[in-house]
Amino acid sequence: MHNEIYVNTVLVVWQGETEEEEEERDDPDLYRVLWVQRNEDLVIMINTKEEKGYNPYPEMFSYSMIQEEMKAGNIEKTVISIPRIHYLEHQLSPKDKQIRNQRWSYLNRLVSKENVPHIFYKHERGCIVSNLHKQTGISKVLIWRILRRYWQRGMVENTLLPDYDRCGGKGKERAGTNQKLGRPNMQSRLDEDVVGINVTDEVKHIFRVSIARWYHKREKRTFQEVYELMLARFFNDGFELIEGKQVPILKPSHERPTHRQFQYFYQKENNPKDMILNREGRRRYNIRYRAVEGSLKHRNFGPGSVYQIDSTVADIYVVSRINRKWVIGRPVIYIVSDSFSSLIAGIYVGLEGPSWVGAMLALENAASDKAEYCRRFGIELTEGEWPAIGLPEILSTDRGTEYTSQYPKHLKRTLNVELEALPPYRPDWKPVVEKTFDLIQGMAIKWTPGAVLEREKERGESDYRSKAVLDIHEFEMILIECVRYHNKRFLPSYERSQPMIEDEVKATPLHLWNWGVRKGHGSLRWATKEELRMNLLPSQKGRYTAKGIRFAGHSYTCVTAETESWRFRAKNQEVIEIEYSYDPRDISVIFLRHENGRFEECYRLDDQYEQKQTSNNYRYEEEIDKKAYEERESRVGQDENIQERIILRTKNAAIVEEAKLKTNEAMKGITPHARLKNMRENRSNDKEQERQEKSWTDRSGDTKRKGGNVIPLHGASHDVPHTDKSRLLQKILEEDEEE
C-alpha cells in the first residue's frame, strides 16, 4: 500500500544517466500525477517546475516501472505545500475572488469529466483548447498558462488565485536611474525641481556609518536623534558662528535623505535581534528579550530533586540592634526554592555577601527543622506548615563568585549534593527562585519605611534611607511571614501533571510538596544537625589562650577545656591548637571541632571568665560592627588625648618661659655658686610663709568670724569648748620632715 499511486500524488524523480550524475544534482524533478490507469499500466504526470520560459506538458509513464523504481528507492513520494491555496474565503480579497471565479468560468469546461482523459493527450488537447478559444475569445496562450497552473498545483479551484505575493521584486534591489524612485511627495508635486534624492551606494555607506556610530550603542539614542546627528555631520552646507559656537547649516530638504528613507534602509538591512543585542547587551537580552524556549519542569521529578538557590540585596535599609540610631545599609537575602513544588525550603538574611557562607547557611536552614528556627523569633508554626527538611539531590546555582571558588567541591564528597552551575545572566533557567524575589520585594519591602524608591528623590523630599525603622532581626521576621504566605498561596501559572489532576491536587506549594512526598517522588535526604554543622557552618582555626577561645570580641570555653585545665596550661606557655565552627546568626555559642569529628558546644565568658547568661544574642556581623565601633571610638579618643597633651605641653612651656624671665632677672649679679648657699635656711623661710598663707585659723588675732553668727546646736545639754589643734598638727609635720 505504501507504493500505491493515486491522482494528485507528488513523486520525487532524480534524473541522471549515472549514479555520479544523480549525486551531483541537488534539484530533483517533482511530478504530480494527473491520471492513473492500472489495467493499462499507465500513469500520466506533469512536471511541477514553474520557471519562466519552461512550459511542461503531461507525460506518460509505465505504472509498473514506477512501482519498481519506488521499491528500489529511486522514486519517492513527497508533498508540495502551497499555503495560498488553503486560504479561507474571508481571507481572500474581493479582487482575488473575482479573478479566480473568472478563470474558473472557462477552465471548468476543459477539465470537466467528458474531457478527461482526452485532454491529457496532445492532439485531442489542441482541439479542445481551440474550441474554447473560438467560443470565448480568450487567447490560447492564456488558456495554456492557466491550465498548466491548475495541473501543477493540485487541480483545485483555488489554484487559479493570482500570485500577487510574487509581484514587486520583493527582496531585490531596484536599479538606480536618473529619475527619483518611490512615491512622489507633496512638495515634489508642487515643484518639479525639489523631487528629492535617491539612496545611492554613497548614501547607504553614510547610513551604515551613522547607525554603527550612534544607534548601535549603549547610550540608546532614539532613531530621530541619530537621523539628526547624521544630517548635521554628513549633509550640511557649512557652518555658521552662532553665539560663539560653530553650528552646522543643513542642506535644503530635497538635497538630503528623508527620515522615511533612513528608517526603511535600517529595517531592510538590520535584524531586530542584532539591534537589541547591540543596544542592550547580551545579558539584558537574555533576561528581557530572549524568546522562551520551554520549561524546566520535565527534569524535576519530585520534592528535593532540584533546589534552586540565589541571592539578592534587599531594597530596604535597616538599623542596628546595638544602637537603633545607626542605619547599617541593606541586608542580603538568600532563598532556596524547590523546583518541583515552588516551595521555599530555606532562607538566610545577613549583612555580608553574597558569599559562600550565606549560601551554605541558607542550605543548612533548608535542611533543618523550621519549627525550631521560627521559635527563635517567637513564631510558632502549626504542624506541617513548613515541612521542608532534608538535603536535595541537585543544588542549582548561577555562576556567582561564591559558587566558583574552591569551597563547593566538598559539598558532593561530604553531603552528596551535586552543584549545578547554570550559564551566566540566565535567570530564566531558575525561574522559581527569581519569581520568589519579586514576590518578597513587592509585598514585604516596597511599602516598608526605609525601602529603596525607584524614582529619584525630588527637591525638598527627605531621604528614604533616613526613614529606616527595622533592624535585621525584625526584617527576618517579616521575611518568615512572607515565606509562610507563599507556601500556602495558589499558583495560577503552575501546570499540573495528569496524575495531579486525577488526585485533585491544589496548585499551592504546600499541597504539591506533600503530594510529591506521599507519592515517593523526589530525592530528599536526611542529615543530622551534627553533619550539617560540620559541613555547612563556617570554621576557623586558632589557639586556646589563657582567656579561652577569643572570637568576635568575646571569650568562650567548654566543659572539656575546664576539665583539662586548658586555660591554666595556656597561661603557662603551652600551645593548644583548636578549630571551631560558628553560626553567624547567633554567636552566643560556638562549636569546638574535636579531632574525632565530635562537636562540643562552647559557652561565653564575661570579663571575669565566669559563665554568663546573656539575652543579647547578636549576630556575628553585629558583634563585628560593635567591635569596629569601639575601635573607632578608641581612635577618636586617642586623637583627642594627643591634642590635649599638645595643649598641656604648650601651656607648660609658656609657664617655664615666664619663669625663666623672672629667674634671669633675679639672678643678675649673682653667681651660680652663691645661689646654692643657705638652701636649708631658705627652705625654712619659704615653709613658714607657706604655713601662714595656708593656715586653717585666722592669724589676725580676732577670734570671731567676720560676717557670721554662731548658731547653737539644739538639744545640747552643755557647751563644748573649742580647742585649736592646728599648732600641734604643724609641729608633728615638722618633726616628720626633719626625720
C-alpha positions in Angstrom: 0.0 0.0 0.0 2.9 2.3 0.6 3.9 2.3 -3.1 0.3 2.8 -4.4 0.0 5.8 -6.7 -3.2 8.0 -6.8 -4.3 11.1 -8.6 -2.6 14.2 -7.2 0.3 12.2 -5.7 3.7 14.1 -6.0 6.7 12.0 -6.8 10.4 12.9 -6.5 12.3 11.8 -9.6 16.1 12.0 -9.7 17.2 12.5 -13.4 20.7 11.2 -14.3 22.2 8.6 -16.5 24.7 7.5 -13.9 24.9 7.4 -10.1 27.6 10.1 -10.1 25.4 12.5 -12.1 22.5 11.8 -9.7 24.6 12.6 -6.7 25.9 15.9 -8.2 22.3 17.1 -8.7 20.6 18.7 -5.7 17.4 19.7 -7.5 15.2 16.6 -8.4 12.2 16.9 -10.6 8.8 16.8 -8.9 6.0 15.3 -10.8 2.3 15.5 -10.0 0.1 12.5 -11.0 -2.8 13.6 -13.2 -4.3 10.2 -14.2 -3.8 6.6 -13.2 -4.9 3.6 -15.2 -3.6 0.4 -13.6 -5.1 -2.1 -16.0 -3.5 -0.3 -18.9 -0.2 0.1 -17.0 -0.4 3.9 -17.5 0.4 6.9 -15.3 0.1 10.5 -16.7 2.1 13.1 -14.8 3.3 16.7 -15.3 6.5 18.4 -14.1 5.6 21.0 -11.4 8.6 23.2 -12.2 7.2 26.8 -12.9 10.4 28.5 -14.1 10.0 31.3 -16.6 10.2 30.0 -20.2 9.7 26.4 -19.2 6.3 25.0 -20.5 5.8 21.4 -19.4 3.2 19.1 -20.8 1.6 16.0 -19.4 3.8 12.9 -19.9 3.0 9.2 -19.9 4.8 6.6 -17.8 4.6 2.9 -17.0 2.8 2.2 -13.8 4.8 -1.0 -13.1 8.1 0.8 -13.9 7.3 3.5 -11.3 6.5 0.7 -8.8 9.8 -0.9 -9.3 11.7 2.3 -9.0 9.9 3.2 -5.8 10.9 -0.2 -4.4 14.5 0.4 -5.4 14.4 3.8 -3.7 14.9 5.8 -6.9 11.4 7.4 -6.8 9.8 8.7 -3.6 6.5 10.3 -2.6 6.6 13.8 -1.3 4.3 16.8 -0.6 4.2 20.3 -2.1 2.8 22.9 0.2 1.1 26.0 -1.3 -0.4 27.9 1.6 -2.4 30.3 -0.5 -4.5 27.5 -1.9 -5.8 26.7 1.5 -6.9 30.2 2.4 -10.5 30.5 3.7 -13.0 32.7 1.9 -12.8 35.5 4.4 -9.0 35.7 4.0 -9.3 36.4 0.3 -9.8 39.9 -1.1 -12.7 40.7 -3.4 -10.3 41.1 -6.3 -8.7 37.7 -5.7 -12.2 36.1 -5.7 -13.1 37.9 -8.9 -10.0 36.7 -10.8 -10.4 33.2 -9.5 -14.1 32.9 -10.5 -13.5 34.4 -13.9 -10.7 31.9 -14.7 -12.8 29.0 -13.4 -15.7 30.0 -15.6 -14.0 28.9 -18.7 -11.4 26.4 -17.3 -14.1 24.1 -15.8 -15.1 23.3 -19.4 -11.7 22.0 -20.2 -11.3 19.8 -17.1 -14.9 18.5 -17.0 -15.4 14.7 -16.8 -16.3 14.4 -20.5 -12.8 15.9 -21.4 -10.8 13.6 -19.1 -8.6 11.8 -20.0 -8.7 13.1 -23.6 -7.3 16.4 -22.6 -4.1 14.8 -21.5 -3.3 13.6 -25.0 -1.6 16.1 -27.3 -3.8 16.1 -30.4 -7.1 15.9 -28.6 -6.0 18.7 -26.2 -5.3 21.0 -29.1 -8.8 20.6 -30.4 -10.4 21.2 -27.0 -8.4 24.4 -26.5 -9.2 25.6 -30.0 -12.9 25.1 -29.5 -12.8 27.1 -26.2 -10.8 29.9 -27.9 -13.5 30.2 -30.5 -16.3 30.2 -28.0 -14.9 32.7 -25.5 -12.4 34.7 -27.5 -9.7 34.1 -24.8 -6.2 33.7 -26.2 -4.8 30.2 -26.4 -1.6 31.3 -24.6 -3.6 32.4 -21.5 -5.7 29.2 -21.6 -2.5 27.1 -21.7 -0.9 29.0 -18.8 -3.9 28.7 -16.6 -4.4 25.0 -17.4 -0.7 24.2 -16.6 -1.0 26.0 -13.2 -4.2 24.1 -12.5 -2.5 20.8 -13.1 0.8 21.6 -11.4 -0.7 23.0 -8.2 -3.2 20.3 -7.3 -6.2 20.5 -9.6 -8.5 22.5 -7.2 -10.3 25.8 -7.8 -8.0 27.9 -5.6 -5.0 27.1 -7.8 -6.4 29.9 -10.1 -5.8 32.6 -7.5 -3.4 35.4 -8.7 0.2 35.3 -7.5 0.4 38.8 -6.0 2.9 37.6 -3.4 5.4 37.1 -6.3 4.9 40.6 -7.6 7.1 43.7 -6.9 10.5 42.1 -6.8 10.4 41.5 -3.1 13.9 41.4 -1.6 15.6 42.7 -4.8 17.3 46.0 -5.2 15.8 48.3 -7.8 18.3 49.6 -10.3 19.1 53.3 -9.9 18.1 55.7 -12.6 18.2 59.4 -13.0 14.6 59.5 -12.0 13.6 59.7 -8.3 12.5 56.2 -7.1 9.5 55.8 -4.9 6.2 57.6 -4.4 6.4 61.4 -5.1 5.9 63.5 -2.0 3.6 66.5 -1.8 6.4 69.0 -2.2 7.6 67.5 -5.5 4.1 67.6 -6.9 4.0 71.4 -6.4 7.6 72.0 -7.6 9.3 69.6 -10.0 12.7 70.9 -9.0 12.5 69.5 -5.5 11.9 65.8 -6.1 14.4 64.6 -3.5 17.4 62.3 -3.8 17.8 58.5 -4.4 19.5 56.3 -1.8 22.7 55.6 -3.7 25.6 53.5 -2.6 27.3 56.6 -1.2 24.2 57.4 0.9 23.9 53.8 2.0 27.5 54.0 3.3 26.6 57.1 5.3 23.6 55.3 6.7 25.7 52.4 7.8 28.3 54.6 9.4 25.7 56.6 11.3 23.9 53.6 12.6 27.1 51.9 13.8 28.4 55.2 15.4 25.2 56.4 17.1 22.4 53.9 17.2 24.1 50.5 18.0 25.5 51.9 21.2 24.6 51.6 24.9 23.7 55.3 25.0 20.3 54.2 23.5 19.8 57.3 21.3 16.4 57.5 19.6 16.2 56.9 15.9 15.2 60.5 15.4 18.3 61.7 17.3 20.5 59.5 15.1 18.9 60.8 12.0 19.5 64.4 13.1 23.1 63.7 14.0 23.7 62.1 10.6 22.2 65.2 8.8 24.4 67.6 10.9 27.5 65.5 10.2 27.2 64.5 6.5 24.5 66.7 4.9 25.5 70.2 5.7 26.4 73.3 3.6 29.0 74.5 6.0 29.0 76.1 9.5 27.8 79.4 10.9 29.1 81.1 14.0 26.1 81.5 16.4 26.8 82.8 20.0 30.4 81.9 19.7 29.8 78.3 18.5 30.1 76.6 15.1 26.6 75.4 14.2 26.2 73.2 11.0 23.7 74.6 8.4 21.7 71.7 6.8 21.2 71.4 3.1 17.8 72.0 1.6 15.3 69.2 2.4 15.2 68.0 -1.2 19.1 67.5 -1.2 19.2 65.2 1.8 17.6 61.8 2.6 14.3 61.8 4.4 13.6 60.1 7.7 11.4 57.5 6.0 14.3 56.6 3.6 16.7 56.3 6.6 14.2 54.1 8.5 13.4 51.9 5.5 17.0 51.2 4.9 17.6 50.3 8.5 14.6 47.9 8.7 15.6 46.3 5.4 19.3 45.7 6.3 19.3 45.1 10.1 17.9 42.3 12.2 15.8 43.4 15.3 17.7 40.8 17.4 21.1 42.3 16.5 19.7 45.8 17.2 18.7 44.8 20.7 21.9 42.9 21.4 24.0 46.0 20.3 21.9 48.5 22.3 21.1 46.4 25.4 23.9 43.9 25.6 23.7 40.1 25.7 23.0 40.0 29.5 19.9 42.2 29.3 18.8 40.5 26.1 18.8 37.1 27.7 16.9 38.4 30.7 14.2 40.6 29.0 14.0 39.9 25.3 15.1 36.4 24.5 12.3 34.0 23.3 11.2 31.5 25.9 12.3 28.0 24.9 10.2 25.8 27.0 10.0 24.7 30.7 12.4 23.0 33.1 9.6 21.2 34.9 10.3 18.0 33.0 13.6 17.4 34.9 12.1 17.9 38.4 10.8 14.5 39.5 9.6 15.5 42.9 10.5 17.4 46.1 14.2 17.7 46.6 15.2 16.6 43.1 16.4 20.1 42.3 16.7 23.1 44.7 17.3 26.5 43.2 19.4 29.0 45.2 20.0 32.6 44.6 20.7 35.8 46.4 19.8 39.5 46.2 20.4 42.7 48.0 17.1 43.7 49.6 15.7 47.0 48.5 15.4 48.3 52.1 17.7 49.9 54.6 17.8 48.6 58.2 19.0 49.9 61.6 21.4 48.4 64.1 20.2 46.4 67.1 23.0 47.8 69.1 22.0 51.4 68.5 18.8 52.0 66.6 20.1 55.4 65.6 22.6 53.8 63.2 21.5 53.0 59.7 23.6 50.0 58.6 22.7 49.6 55.0 20.8 46.9 53.0 20.7 43.2 54.0 21.4 40.3 51.7 18.7 37.7 51.2 19.4 34.0 50.2 16.5 31.9 49.2 16.4 28.1 48.5 13.3 27.0 46.5 12.1 23.6 45.4 11.8 23.4 41.6 9.1 20.8 41.7 6.6 22.5 44.0 7.9 26.1 44.2 8.0 25.7 48.0 10.6 27.9 49.7 12.7 25.4 51.5 15.1 27.7 53.3 16.2 31.3 53.7 19.1 33.3 55.2 19.4 37.0 55.9 22.7 38.6 56.6 24.8 41.8 56.2 27.7 40.4 54.3 27.8 38.8 50.9 26.8 37.5 48.7 29.2 34.8 49.9 29.7 31.1 50.2 28.9 31.3 54.0 25.5 32.9 53.2 24.7 30.2 50.6 25.6 27.4 52.9 23.6 28.9 55.8 20.6 29.0 53.5 21.1 25.4 52.6 21.5 24.5 56.3 18.2 26.3 57.0 16.6 24.3 54.1 17.7 21.0 55.6 16.8 21.9 59.3 13.7 21.8 61.4 11.8 25.1 60.7 9.8 25.0 63.9 13.0 25.3 66.0 14.2 28.0 63.6 11.0 30.1 63.9 10.9 29.7 67.6 13.9 31.9 67.9 11.8 34.8 66.6 8.7 34.0 68.8 6.8 32.4 65.8 5.0 29.2 66.4 4.4 27.0 63.3 1.5 24.7 63.0 2.3 21.0 62.2 3.2 20.6 58.6 3.1 24.3 57.8 6.7 24.4 56.6 7.7 20.7 56.0 10.9 21.2 54.0 13.5 19.2 55.9 16.4 17.5 54.2 19.1 17.9 51.5 18.4 18.0 47.8 20.0 15.8 45.1 21.0 18.8 43.0 21.6 22.4 44.0 21.1 24.7 41.0 23.0 28.0 41.1 24.3 30.7 38.8 28.0 31.4 38.3 28.4 33.7 41.2 31.8 34.0 42.8 30.7 32.1 45.9 29.9 29.0 43.7 33.0 29.1 41.5 35.5 29.1 44.4 37.2 26.0 45.9 34.6 25.6 48.7 31.8 23.9 46.7 34.0 20.9 46.0 33.4 19.3 49.4 29.6 19.5 49.1 29.4 16.5 46.8 32.0 14.5 48.8 30.6 15.0 52.2 26.8 15.6 51.8 26.3 14.0 48.3 24.7 17.3 47.0 25.6 17.9 43.4 26.2 21.6 42.5 24.8 22.5 39.1 26.2 25.8 37.8 23.9 27.4 35.2 25.1 29.8 32.4 25.7 33.4 33.5 22.9 36.0 33.0 20.2 33.4 32.5 17.7 33.9 35.3 15.1 32.2 33.2 16.8 28.9 34.0 15.9 29.2 37.6 12.5 31.0 37.4 11.1 29.7 40.7 13.5 31.4 43.0 13.6 34.6 40.8 9.8 34.9 41.0 10.0 34.5 44.7 12.3 37.5 45.0 9.7 39.6 43.0 7.0 38.5 45.5 9.1 39.4 48.5 10.2 42.8 47.1 6.6 43.6 46.1 4.8 42.5 49.3 7.2 42.8 52.2 9.6 45.6 51.2 8.1 48.1 48.8 5.8 49.9 51.3 8.0 49.5 54.4 9.8 52.6 55.8 13.4 52.6 54.5 12.5 50.9 51.2 14.5 51.9 48.2 12.4 54.1 45.9 12.7 53.5 42.1 12.3 57.2 41.2 14.9 59.8 42.0 14.5 61.9 45.2 12.8 65.2 44.4 14.0 68.5 45.7 12.9 69.1 49.3 12.0 65.4 49.9 13.5 63.6 52.8 16.0 60.7 52.1 14.3 57.4 52.2 17.3 55.9 54.0 16.7 58.1 57.0 13.2 56.6 57.4 14.6 53.1 58.2 13.0 51.6 61.3 13.5 47.8 61.0 16.5 46.0 62.4 17.8 42.8 60.7 16.0 40.6 63.3 12.7 42.3 62.7 13.3 42.2 58.9 13.9 38.4 59.1 10.6 38.0 61.0 8.8 39.8 58.1 10.6 37.5 55.7 9.4 34.4 57.6 5.8 35.6 57.4 6.2 36.1 53.6 7.5 32.5 53.3 4.5 31.2 55.2 2.2 33.1 52.9 4.0 32.0 49.7 3.9 28.3 50.7 0.1 28.5 51.0 -0.7 30.7 48.1 -2.3 29.4 44.9 0.0 29.3 41.8 -2.2 30.2 38.8 0.6 29.6 36.3 1.6 26.1 37.6 1.0 23.3 35.1 -0.2 20.3 36.9 0.5 16.8 35.5 -2.2 14.3 34.7 -1.7 12.3 38.0 -2.0 15.6 39.9 -5.3 16.4 38.2 -6.6 12.9 38.9 -5.8 13.3 42.6 -7.2 16.8 42.6 -4.0 18.3 44.0 -4.4 22.0 44.7 -1.8 24.1 43.0 -0.2 25.5 46.1 3.5 24.8 47.0 2.5 23.1 50.3 0.0 20.7 48.6 2.3 20.0 45.7 5.2 19.2 48.1 3.0 16.9 50.3 1.7 15.1 47.2 5.2 14.5 45.9 6.4 13.2 49.2 3.3 11.0 49.6 3.9 9.5 46.1 7.5 8.8 46.8 8.9 11.2 44.3 12.0 13.3 44.7 15.3 12.6 46.4 15.3 14.3 49.8 18.0 13.0 52.1 18.1 13.3 55.9 21.1 14.8 57.6 21.8 15.2 61.3 22.4 18.5 63.0 26.0 17.5 63.6 26.5 16.7 59.9 25.0 20.0 58.8 27.1 21.9 61.3 30.3 20.1 60.4 29.9 20.7 56.7 28.0 23.9 56.3 28.8 26.2 59.1 32.0 28.4 58.6 35.0 27.3 60.6 38.2 29.0 61.9 41.5 27.7 63.3 43.2 29.3 66.3 44.7 28.8 69.7 43.2 28.3 73.1 44.5 31.1 75.2 44.6 31.9 78.9 41.3 33.8 78.3 39.7 30.9 76.4 38.7 31.0 72.8 38.8 34.6 71.6 36.1 35.1 68.9 34.3 38.3 67.8 35.5 40.2 70.9 34.3 37.5 73.4 35.8 34.6 75.3 34.5 31.1 75.1 35.2 27.9 76.9 33.7 24.4 77.1 33.4 21.6 79.6 36.4 19.7 78.1 38.6 22.8 78.4 37.7 23.4 82.0 38.1 19.8 83.0 41.5 19.5 81.4 42.7 23.0 82.7 43.3 24.4 79.2 43.4 28.0 80.5 46.0 27.2 83.1 48.1 25.3 80.6 47.8 28.1 78.0 48.9 30.7 80.7 52.0 28.6 81.3 53.1 28.8 77.7 51.5 25.6 76.4 50.3 25.8 72.8 46.8 24.3 72.2 45.7 24.3 68.6 42.0 24.2 68.0 39.4 24.5 65.2 35.8 25.7 65.8 32.7 26.5 63.9 30.1 29.2 64.4 26.7 30.2 63.3 26.8 33.9 62.2 23.1 34.2 63.0 23.7 33.6 66.8 27.2 33.6 68.3 26.0 33.2 71.9 27.7 29.8 71.5 30.3 28.3 69.2 31.2 24.7 68.4 34.6 23.2 69.1 35.6 20.6 66.5 37.4 17.7 68.1 39.8 15.5 66.1 37.5 12.5 66.3 34.8 14.5 64.4 32.8 15.3 67.5 31.2 18.8 68.1 31.2 20.4 71.6 29.3 23.5 72.4 31.3 26.3 73.9 29.6 29.0 76.1 30.6 32.6 76.5 32.5 34.1 79.5 32.4 37.6 80.9 35.5 39.7 81.8 36.0 37.7 85.0 35.8 34.4 83.0 32.7 33.3 84.7 29.7 31.7 82.9 27.4 34.5 81.7 23.8 34.1 80.6 23.1 37.0 78.2 19.8 38.0 76.5 21.6 39.9 73.7 22.4 37.2 71.2 23.7 39.3 68.5 24.7 38.1 65.0 28.3 37.8 64.0 28.1 40.9 61.8 26.5 42.9 64.6 29.3 41.9 67.0 31.9 42.9 64.4 30.1 46.2 63.9 30.1 46.7 67.7 33.8 45.9 67.9 34.6 48.2 64.9 32.6 51.0 66.6 34.5 50.6 69.9 37.8 50.7 67.9 36.7 53.7 66.1 35.7 55.5 69.3 39.1 54.5 70.8 40.9 56.0 67.9 38.9 59.2 68.2 39.6 59.3 72.0 43.3 58.7 71.4 43.4 61.6 68.9 41.7 63.8 71.5 44.3 62.7 74.0 47.1 63.7 71.7 45.5 67.1 71.1 45.1 67.6 74.9 48.7 66.6 75.5 49.9 69.1 72.9 47.8 71.8 74.6 49.3 70.7 78.0 52.9 70.9 76.7 52.2 74.3 75.2 50.9 75.7 78.5 53.7 74.2 80.4 56.3 75.7 78.0 54.7 79.1 78.4 54.9 78.9 82.2 58.5 77.7 82.0 59.4 80.6 79.7 57.8 83.1 82.1 59.7 81.6 85.0 62.9 81.8 83.1 62.5 85.5 82.5 61.7 86.1 86.2 64.6 84.0 87.4 67.1 85.5 85.0 66.0 89.0 86.1 66.6 88.0 89.8 70.0 86.3 89.0 71.7 89.5 87.8 75.0 89.9 89.7 74.7 86.6 91.5 77.0 83.6 90.7 75.6 80.1 90.4 77.7 79.0 93.4 76.4 81.8 95.6 72.8 80.8 94.6 73.2 77.4 96.2 74.2 78.7 99.6 71.8 78.7 102.6 69.4 76.3 101.0 68.2 74.9 104.4 67.5 78.4 105.7 65.8 79.5 102.5 63.6 76.3 102.6 62.7 77.1 106.3 61.7 80.6 105.4 59.5 79.5 102.5 57.9 76.9 104.6 56.9 79.4 107.3 55.5 81.7 104.7 53.5 78.8 103.1 52.1 77.9 106.6 50.9 81.4 107.1 49.3 81.6 103.7 47.6 78.2 104.1 46.8 78.4 107.8 43.5 76.9 109.0 42.9 79.7 111.6 42.8 83.5 111.4 46.2 84.9 112.4 44.9 88.5 112.8 44.1 88.0 116.5 40.3 88.3 116.0 38.9 85.1 117.2 35.4 85.9 116.0 34.5 85.1 112.4 33.6 88.1 110.4 30.2 88.4 108.8 28.6 85.5 110.6 26.8 84.4 113.7 27.3 81.2 115.6 24.1 79.1 115.7 23.9 77.0 118.8 23.3 73.3 118.4 19.8 72.5 119.6 19.4 69.7 122.1 22.9 70.1 123.6 22.9 69.8 127.3 26.1 71.9 127.8 28.5 74.0 125.7 31.5 72.2 124.2 34.7 74.3 124.4 36.6 74.9 121.2 40.2 73.6 121.1 42.6 74.9 118.4 44.9 72.0 117.5 46.5 73.5 114.4 49.8 74.3 116.1 50.0 70.6 117.3 49.5 69.4 113.7 52.1 71.7 112.3 54.6 70.5 114.9 54.0 66.9 114.0 54.5 67.7 110.3 57.8 69.5 111.0 59.1 66.6 113.0 58.3 64.2 110.2 60.2 66.4 107.7 63.3 66.6 109.9 63.4 62.9 110.3 
